[in-house]
């Protein structure tokens, strides 16, 4: 039985593979499909992050966060 030996790609081939993979990836696809939900979640995360740093997280904000995340 003959085994194929793995041959690692050259630097140029690896760069080309990375370029083609990154060209096909749209990182803002979710935001383009759901702009209002993304805005609401980002604002809520900002408020929650500010409250968590001060240690003043209210239960109503937590409930609002859960409701918004259900819609996403």
PyMOL commands that set and color helices and strands:
alter all, ss='L'
color gray80, all
select helices_A, chain A and resi 11-23+29-33+35-54+59-71
alter helices_A, ss='H'
color red, helices_A
deselect
rebuild
show_as cartoon
